[in-house]
Amino acid sequence: MAPPPLVIREAETCDIQQMAGLLEELFSIEEDFTFRRTIQQNGLAMMLSDRKNRCIMVASMGEQVIGMCSAQLLVSTAEGGIAALIEDMVVAGSYRGQGIGKKLLLSIEKWADRKGAKRLQLLADRNNLHALDFYKKQNWTTTKLICLRKMQERS
């Protein structure tokens, strides 16, 4: 029996559990993030609650979600218009190297283009050489900027 075909589609609420599993895999290679299932599921639900300004594309084979890429829109004063921030880009380890990541990234780029985004941007772990090489092959370029962050304390 042939494996089910690869489908790139917009994520649905029923995909949250599997997408959280992909985030766990992603966060295991990123030094700046700690996986906390409930928090990540909450974030995924928030992303899915505003389909006008946010999008999660998934790669699925049958009922199995094997990859995801998310983006959200923001205003860029530098561009004088909309920019899209790519938040999570991950393909399950056993499916890497098959062009799935490229298809996911292209699907999110098309979504951003339909929304009028003038620029796409993302963060990548500086030690994840495989990811950096992948983005370079997809015509992404590095900048002179660095990312800074400050966590808000909540009482």
N, C-alpha and C positions, 0 to 999 in steps of 0.2 A: 504494500500500500504506500502510495506517494505521500510525503509530508504535506501538510496544508500549505497553501500559498502564503507568501509574505504580503501583508496588507499594511499600508501606512494610512492612519486615520486619526481623527480628533479623539482624544481620550473621553471616556464617560466615567461617571461616578463609580460604576461597578469595577473599574480598573484600579481604583485607589490602592487596594491591598497589594497588587502586583507591582504597581509603580513605587510604592514604599519599599518593596524588596529591592528594586533597582537602585533606589537612593541609598539603601544600606550598602550595596556593592560600591556605588560611587564614593560615598563618604569614607569607605574603608581605605581609599587611596588618596584622600585629601586630608592634609594635616589640619586645616582650619575648621573642620566641621565634625561634630559628633552625632551619630545617628541616634535619634530618639523617636521610635515608631509613631507614637501618638502625636507628637509635634509635627513630624513630617506629613502624616496623614491629614492633619489639620491644614497645613500649608497647601497640600494638593487640593483639598476641598475648596479652599479659598480661591485658588487659581481657576478651578472649574466653575466657580460661582459668578464670574464676570467674563463671559465669552466675547464681549465686545473689545475689551482691552487686554485680555490674556488668552493664551492658547497652550495646550499641551498636545503634542502629536505623539502617537505611539506607533511602534512597529509590533504587529501581532502575527502569530501563526496559529490559526484556529482560535482557541480560547486563551492561549498563552501570550502575555505581553513580554516581549524580549528586548524592547528598547523604548526610550522616550526622549523628547526634547521639548522644553518649555520656554515660553517667551512672554514678556509683558511690555506694554507701551509706556513711554514717558516722553516728556517734552524736553528737547535739547535746545538750549539757547544758542549753542555753537552752530547747530544746523538750522536754527530758525524753524523748527518743525518737529515732527515725531521721530523718535528713535525707538528701536526695539532692543530690550535687554534679554539675552538668552540666559536662562537661569540654570537649567539642568539638562545635560546632554550625556546620555549613557546607553550603552548596549551591553546586554548580559555577556559575560566573559566568553562563554562557549559559542557565541554568535558573532564575535568580532572578526574583522578582516573579510567580511562578505559583502561590503558595500551598504550595509543597513544604516550605519551612522551617516553616511553621505546622503542617503535618501531622506532620513529624518531631518537633517540640517536643511536640505533643499526645500522640504515641505514647510518648515518654519520660516524660511526666507521668503517663500511665496506668500505665506500668510501675512508676514510683515509688509511685503510689497503691496498687497491688497489693502492694507490699513494705511498706506501712505508713508511708511517709515523711510526716512532719508539715510539712516545709518543703523547698522546692527552692531552690537557689542556684546562681549562676554568676558567672563573671568575664567582662567584656567590655572590649575596648580603649576607653578613654575618647575616642579620636579617631575611632573607627569609628561615625560618626553614623548611618549606615544601619542598623547592627546595633542601636544603642541605640533608634532609632525603632521598629524591628521588635519588640524586646522590650516596649517601652511599649505597642504595639498589642496585644500578647498578655497584657496586664495584669500585667507584671512591674514592680516598683517598685525605685527606688534606695534605698540605705541611707546612713547616715552613716559607715559603715565604709570603710576603705581596705585594699587588699591589700598585704601585705609578704611578702617572701620572702628566703630565704638558701639559697644553694646549698651542699651538703655537699661538702667536698673529699675525694676518695678517693685513696689512695696505692696 
